[in-house]
Amino acid sequence: MSSPLKAFSREHQQGEYIVTEFYHTKSVKSHFQHMSPQEFQVVLDLALTSLENFQASATLSKYEEALAHEKAQQQLLFDKHKKLQEDQHQTKLQSLSSSYDFEISQLKSQLAEAKQRSSAAEQSLQSFKENSQTFVQEMMNSVLVSKEAQYQAEIHRLQKLYEGNMKAQQATQDHNLKDQIARLESYHQAAVSDLKQTLQDKSRVLQTLEEELKKHTEKSLVSSERGKVGEQHFEELVNTYTNWTVENVSKKAHNMDCRCKIDTIPVLFEVKNYTSDVPSKEAKKFERDIAEHLDVPFGCFISLNTGIQSKKDGKPFHLTWTPNHQLLLYISYFQTHVPSEILGFLEVCAEIAWSVYKVAQEKPQDQEIVNRLVTQLNTAKSYLDAELSRLSSFLITLSRDKKTLMDMLEKQHAHYINELNQMKMSLKTTIAVLLGTAVQDESLDQGTVDDMSMLAPTPTGKKSKSGVSKKKTSEKALDA
């Protein structure tokens, strides 16, 4: 078998040029017959370069096809891996979304519960305010109606008795009656004036003795005994006016005086029975001790009879929150408040402190939710501080108004009793004169002296002595 024909035939040197023979299928004479050797060399170089470029292009095309094939294979693998990763990510995302949705629903329900409790506390406060005002008004009206009815009945009875006797004796003893009435009224006024002066003197003496006894008692009590007396007094008030459970923990280290449970809410109380303002260091110690009891949402610092040096702004109530969301309440001059009202105020504070404390202790993992809850807690604390301050101001106003009303009623009652006693004495003397006898009604005399004793405290023996002396003087005046 013969080898295939090659395009190259032969080549030889002819002077400075090279003559080369080639076999080809088509004539190229028309293309090269007018060219110089140099131009032919250029065409030949271009043809060779084109041939090399063509071969390179063919090789590159093969490489590109192989690369595209490999790229397609890698793309398939990448798509499979990507889909697998997306499925796993979607599964994790759904799981996290379900967990977050559950936590968010819990937090929303807790927030709704806190709002409901806040609304309930506000309604309770409004109801308490309305009931207190209604009670005071009803009590005042009841007392006024009762006393007015008693006074009118007594005056009516005495007037009927006086009119009956006057009609029987008017014709014969009119002149003598006027003289006797004038003398007796003068004597009665003098006797009443002496009695009042005696009562006032005895009242001043008794007040002086009470003050000396109080000073002596205070000096005789050491600080620890006075503290025990204060703790016992507070525990007695709690047992009398509430259903709290009380435990004395004053002997335990880093603890308060009393630990109470208001419903199921743990509360710590520090009770001070000082004769002067409580030092600031005691309040700071109270704050340090409450920080060690993170299970207690509410702490109360009470000064029974004095103020607190670090809280000297004229207000008896001071509220503050610890970094651990514990509510601290400071009460000055605790004894000046009505026990049932101030203990009811403490129950409201305990419920509010427990609501805030419980929400603050439940911390979700999502930082955004945590920040939102912190903002909501701070807003709620500001609102609760304002409401509790308003409630404390209302308690102060209620106590002051109640005291003013009771003082007014007592003074008015004493005035009515005094006027009634004067009418009783005048009518009794008139009746005695009309009947022609100097015998006096012992029960009326004793009732007069007893009623007059309401103006100031006086020993029982002094009352009897004054009544007997006045009776003897009246008999002498009638005989004359």
C-alpha positions in Angstrom: 0.0 0.0 0.0 1.5 3.3 -1.1 1.8 6.3 1.3 -0.5 9.3 0.7 0.9 12.1 -1.5 2.4 15.0 0.3 2.0 18.7 -0.8 5.7 19.3 -0.5 7.8 18.1 -3.5 11.3 19.6 -3.3 13.2 22.6 -2.5 16.7 24.0 -3.6 18.8 27.2 -3.3 19.0 29.4 -6.3 21.2 32.4 -5.6 19.8 34.4 -2.8 16.3 32.9 -3.2 14.9 29.5 -2.3 12.8 27.6 -5.0 10.2 25.3 -3.5 7.8 23.0 -5.4 4.3 22.0 -4.1 1.5 19.8 -5.3 -1.9 21.5 -5.2 -5.3 20.9 -6.9 -6.0 24.4 -8.1 -4.0 26.9 -10.0 -2.6 29.9 -8.1 -0.8 31.5 -11.0 -3.2 34.3 -11.3 -2.7 35.2 -7.7 1.1 35.1 -7.5 2.5 35.8 -11.1 2.8 39.5 -10.5 4.2 39.2 -6.9 7.8 39.8 -5.9 9.6 37.2 -3.8 9.2 39.4 -0.8 5.5 39.8 -1.2 5.1 36.1 -1.8 7.0 35.5 1.5 4.6 37.8 3.3 1.6 35.9 1.8 3.2 32.7 2.8 3.8 33.9 6.4 0.2 35.0 6.6 -1.0 31.7 5.4 1.1 29.8 7.9 0.0 32.1 10.7 -3.7 31.6 9.7 -3.1 27.8 9.6 -1.6 27.9 13.1 -4.4 30.0 14.4 -7.0 27.7 12.8 -5.4 24.7 14.5 -5.3 26.5 17.8 -8.9 27.5 17.4 -9.9 23.9 16.8 -8.0 22.8 19.9 -9.6 25.6 21.9 -13.1 24.6 20.7 -12.5 21.1 22.0 -11.4 22.5 25.3 -14.4 24.8 25.5 -16.8 21.9 24.8 -15.1 19.8 27.6 -15.2 22.8 29.9 -18.9 23.3 29.2 -19.6 19.6 29.8 -17.7 19.8 33.1 -19.5 23.0 34.0 -22.9 21.4 33.4 -21.9 18.4 35.6 -20.8 20.7 38.4 -23.9 22.8 38.0 -26.0 19.7 38.5 -24.1 18.8 41.6 -24.3 22.4 42.9 -28.1 22.5 42.3 -28.6 19.2 44.2 -26.5 20.4 47.2 -28.2 23.8 47.1 -31.7 22.2 47.2 -30.6 20.0 50.1 -29.2 23.0 52.0 -32.4 25.0 51.3 -34.6 22.1 52.5 -32.6 21.8 55.7 -32.6 25.6 56.2 -36.3 25.8 55.6 -36.9 23.0 58.2 -34.8 24.9 60.8 -36.5 28.2 59.9 -39.9 26.6 60.4 -38.9 25.2 63.7 -37.5 28.5 64.9 -40.5 30.4 63.7 -42.8 28.0 65.6 -40.8 28.4 68.7 -40.7 32.2 68.4 -44.4 32.3 67.6 -45.1 30.3 70.8 -42.9 32.5 72.9 -44.5 35.7 71.4 -48.0 34.3 72.1 -47.0 33.6 75.7 -45.5 37.1 76.1 -48.6 38.6 74.6 -50.8 36.7 77.0 -48.7 37.7 79.9 -48.8 41.3 78.8 -52.6 41.1 78.4 -52.8 39.6 81.9 -50.7 42.4 83.3 -52.9 45.0 81.7 -56.0 43.2 83.0 -54.5 43.3 86.5 -53.6 46.9 86.2 -57.1 47.7 85.0 -58.5 45.6 88.0 -56.3 47.5 90.4 -57.4 50.8 88.9 -61.1 49.7 89.2 -60.5 48.6 92.8 -58.9 51.9 93.6 -61.9 53.8 92.1 -64.3 51.6 94.0 -62.4 52.0 97.2 -62.5 55.8 96.7 -66.2 55.9 96.0 -67.0 53.5 98.9 -64.9 55.6 101.3 -66.6 58.9 100.3 -70.0 57.2 100.5 -69.2 55.7 103.9 -68.0 59.0 105.4 -71.1 60.8 104.0 -73.5 58.2 105.3 -71.8 58.0 108.7 -72.0 61.8 109.0 -75.6 61.9 107.9 -76.6 59.1 110.2 -74.9 60.7 113.2 -76.5 64.1 112.5 -80.0 62.6 112.0 -79.7 60.5 115.1 -78.5 63.3 117.3 -81.1 65.7 115.9 -83.9 63.3 116.5 -82.7 62.8 120.1 -82.4 66.5 120.8 -85.8 67.3 119.2 -87.5 64.5 121.3 -85.9 65.7 124.5 -86.8 69.3 123.8 -90.3 68.4 122.9 -90.8 66.4 126.1 -89.3 69.1 128.3 -91.4 71.8 126.5 -94.6 69.8 127.1 -93.7 69.4 130.8 -92.8 73.0 131.1 -96.0 74.3 129.4 -98.2 72.0 131.6 -96.7 73.3 134.8 -96.7 76.9 133.7 -100.4 76.8 132.9 -101.2 75.3 136.3 -99.2 77.9 138.3 -99.1 81.0 136.1 -101.9 82.9 137.7 -100.6 82.8 141.3 -96.8 82.7 141.1 -95.9 84.7 138.1 -93.9 87.5 139.9 -92.1 85.1 142.3 -91.3 82.8 139.4 -89.5 85.5 137.4 -87.4 86.5 140.4 -86.4 82.9 141.2 -85.6 82.2 137.5 -83.3 85.2 137.4 -81.5 84.2 140.5 -81.2 80.6 139.5 -79.9 81.5 136.0 -77.3 83.7 137.5 -76.2 80.9 139.9 -76.4 78.3 137.1 -74.1 80.3 134.9 -71.6 80.8 137.7 -71.8 77.1 138.6 -71.2 76.0 134.9 -68.4 78.5 134.6 -66.7 77.1 137.7 -67.3 73.6 136.5 -65.7 74.3 133.1 -62.7 76.0 134.8 -62.3 73.0 137.1 -62.5 70.6 134.2 -60.0 72.6 132.2 -57.6 72.7 135.2 -57.9 69.0 135.7 -57.4 68.4 132.0 -54.2 70.4 132.0 -52.9 68.5 135.1 -53.8 65.2 133.5 -52.1 66.1 130.2 -49.0 67.2 132.1 -49.0 63.9 134.0 -49.4 61.9 130.8 -46.5 63.8 129.1 -44.3 63.1 132.1 -45.3 59.5 132.2 -44.6 59.2 128.5 -41.1 60.7 128.8 -40.4 58.5 131.8 -41.5 55.4 129.9 -39.5 56.3 126.8 -36.4 56.9 128.9 -36.8 53.6 130.7 -37.1 51.6 127.4 -33.8 50.7 125.7 -33.6 50.8 122.0 -34.0 47.0 121.6 -37.0 46.9 123.8 -38.6 49.8 121.9 -37.9 47.9 118.7 -39.6 44.8 120.0 -42.6 46.8 121.1 -42.9 48.3 117.6 -42.7 44.9 115.9 -45.3 43.5 118.3 -47.6 46.5 117.6 -47.3 46.1 113.9 -48.0 42.3 114.1 -51.1 43.0 116.2 -52.4 45.4 113.6 -51.8 42.9 110.8 -53.6 40.1 112.8 -56.5 42.4 113.6 -57.2 44.0 110.2 -56.0 41.5 107.7 -55.7 37.7 107.0 -52.0 37.8 106.2 -49.6 35.2 107.5 -46.9 36.9 109.6 -43.5 35.5 110.6 -41.0 37.3 112.8 -37.5 36.9 111.2 -35.6 39.7 113.1 -33.2 37.1 114.6 -32.0 35.9 111.2 -28.9 37.5 109.6 -29.4 39.8 106.6 -33.1 39.8 107.1 -36.0 42.2 108.0 -38.2 42.3 111.1 -41.3 40.6 109.6 -42.0 38.4 106.6 -45.6 38.3 105.5 -47.6 36.6 102.8 -50.3 38.8 101.2 -52.4 36.2 99.5 -49.5 34.2 98.0 -47.1 37.2 97.6 -44.0 37.2 99.8 -43.4 40.7 101.4 -40.6 41.8 103.8 -41.3 44.6 106.4 -38.7 46.6 108.4 -40.4 48.4 111.4 -38.7 51.2 113.3 -40.0 52.6 116.6 -37.7 55.6 117.0 -38.3 58.8 119.0 -36.5 60.8 116.4 -36.1 60.6 112.6 -34.7 57.3 111.4 -31.1 57.7 110.1 -30.3 57.3 106.4 -28.0 54.3 107.1 -31.0 52.3 108.2 -32.7 52.9 104.8 -29.5 51.9 103.0 -29.2 48.7 105.1 -32.8 47.9 104.2 -31.9 48.3 100.4 -28.9 46.0 100.8 -30.8 43.3 102.6 -33.7 43.4 100.1 -31.2 42.9 97.2 -30.2 39.5 98.8 -33.9 38.3 98.7 -34.6 38.1 94.9 -37.6 35.9 95.6 -39.4 38.9 97.2 -41.0 41.4 94.8 -42.1 43.9 97.5 -40.3 45.5 100.5 -41.7 48.0 103.0 -39.8 50.3 105.4 -42.0 51.6 108.2 -41.3 54.4 110.8 -44.1 54.2 113.3 -43.9 57.6 115.0 -41.2 59.7 113.1 -39.9 60.6 109.7 -37.0 59.2 107.7 -33.9 61.4 107.2 -33.3 60.4 103.6 -37.0 61.0 102.7 -37.5 64.5 104.2 -39.7 66.2 101.6 -43.0 66.4 103.6 -44.5 63.3 102.0 -45.4 60.3 104.1 -45.0 57.8 101.2 -42.0 57.2 98.9 -41.8 54.6 96.1 -38.7 53.3 94.2 -37.7 50.3 92.1 -34.5 48.2 92.5 -32.5 47.1 89.4 -34.1 43.6 90.0 -37.6 45.1 89.5 -38.4 45.0 93.3 -40.8 47.7 94.6 -39.6 49.5 97.7 -42.1 51.6 99.8 -41.1 53.9 102.6 -43.8 55.1 105.1 -43.2 57.9 107.6 -45.5 58.5 110.7 -47.3 55.2 110.2 -49.3 55.7 113.4 -51.1 58.8 112.0 -52.9 56.7 109.4 -56.1 54.6 109.8 -54.9 51.0 110.1 -57.5 49.4 107.8 -56.8 52.0 105.1 -53.0 51.9 105.1 -53.0 48.1 105.2 -55.4 48.0 102.3 -53.0 50.3 100.4 -50.1 47.9 101.1 -52.2 45.0 99.6 -52.7 47.1 96.4 -48.9 47.8 96.2 -48.1 44.1 96.7 -50.3 43.0 93.8 -48.8 45.6 91.5 -45.2 44.7 92.6 -45.9 41.0 91.9 -47.4 41.7 88.4 -44.3 43.7 87.4 -41.8 41.3 89.0 -43.3 38.2 87.4 -43.2 39.7 83.9 -39.6 40.8 84.5 -38.4 37.4 85.5 -39.5 35.7 82.3 -36.7 36.5 79.8 -37.0 35.3 76.2 -33.9 34.5 74.0 -34.7 37.0 71.3 -32.9 40.2 72.1 -35.4 42.3 70.2 -38.3 40.9 72.3 -36.2 41.5 75.5 -35.6 45.1 74.6 -39.3 45.6 73.8 -40.3 44.1 77.2 -37.8 46.2 79.1 -39.3 49.3 77.4 -42.8 48.2 78.3 -41.8 47.4 81.9 -40.3 50.9 82.3 -43.4 52.5 80.8 -45.6 50.4 83.2 -43.4 51.3 86.2 -43.8 55.1 85.4 -47.5 54.7 85.1 -47.8 52.6 88.3 -45.6 55.1 90.2 -47.9 57.9 89.2 -51.0 55.9 90.2 -49.5 54.8 93.5 -48.5 58.3 94.3 -52.0 59.5 93.5 -53.4 56.7 95.8 -51.1 57.7 98.6 -52.2 61.3 98.3 -55.8 60.2 98.3 -55.2 58.3 101.6 -53.6 61.3 103.2 -56.5 63.5 102.1 -59.1 61.0 103.2 -57.5 60.7 106.7 -57.3 64.4 107.0 -60.9 65.0 105.9 -62.1 62.2 108.2 -60.3 63.7 111.2 -61.7 67.1 110.4 -65.2 65.8 110.1 -64.9 63.8 113.4 -63.5 66.9 115.2 -66.4 69.0 113.8 -69.0 66.4 114.9 -67.5 66.1 118.4 -67.4 69.9 118.9 -71.0 70.2 117.6 -72.1 67.4 119.8 -70.4 69.0 122.9 -72.1 72.3 122.0 -75.5 70.7 121.7 -75.0 68.8 125.0 -74.0 72.0 126.8 -77.1 73.9 125.4 -79.4 71.0 126.3 -77.9 70.8 129.8 -78.6 74.5 130.4 -82.2 74.0 129.3 -82.6 71.0 131.5 -81.2 72.8 134.5 -83.4 75.9 133.9 -86.6 73.8 133.4 -85.9 71.6 136.4 -85.4 74.6 138.6 -88.6 76.2 137.2 -90.6 73.1 137.9 -89.2 72.9 141.5 -90.2 76.5 142.1 -93.7 76.0 140.6 -94.3 72.9 142.7 -93.1 74.8 145.8 -90.4 72.3 146.7 -86.6 72.4 146.6 -86.1 68.6 146.0 -84.1 68.0 142.8 -84.0 65.0 140.4 -80.8 63.1 141.2 -80.8 61.4 137.9 -81.0 64.7 136.0 -78.2 66.2 138.0 -76.0 63.2 137.4 -76.8 63.2 133.7 -76.0 66.9 133.4 -72.6 66.4 135.0 -71.8 63.3 133.0 -72.7 65.1 129.7 -70.5 68.1 130.7 -67.6 65.7 131.3 -67.4 65.1 127.5 -65.7 68.6 127.2 -62.6 67.5 129.1 -61.4 64.4 131.0 -62.1 64.5 134.8 -62.0 61.8 137.5 -65.3 60.3 138.6 -64.9 61.5 142.3 -64.6 65.1 141.2 -67.9 64.8 139.2 -69.9 63.6 142.2 -68.4 66.2 144.5 -69.3 69.0 142.1 -72.9 67.7 141.7 -73.4 67.5 145.5 -72.0 71.0 146.1 -74.3 72.4 143.4 -77.3 70.7 144.8 -76.7 72.2 148.3 -76.2 75.6 146.9 -79.5 75.4 144.9 -81.4 74.3 148.0 -80.1 77.4 149.9 -81.1 79.7 147.1 -84.6 78.2 147.0 -85.0 78.5 150.8 -84.0 82.2 150.6 
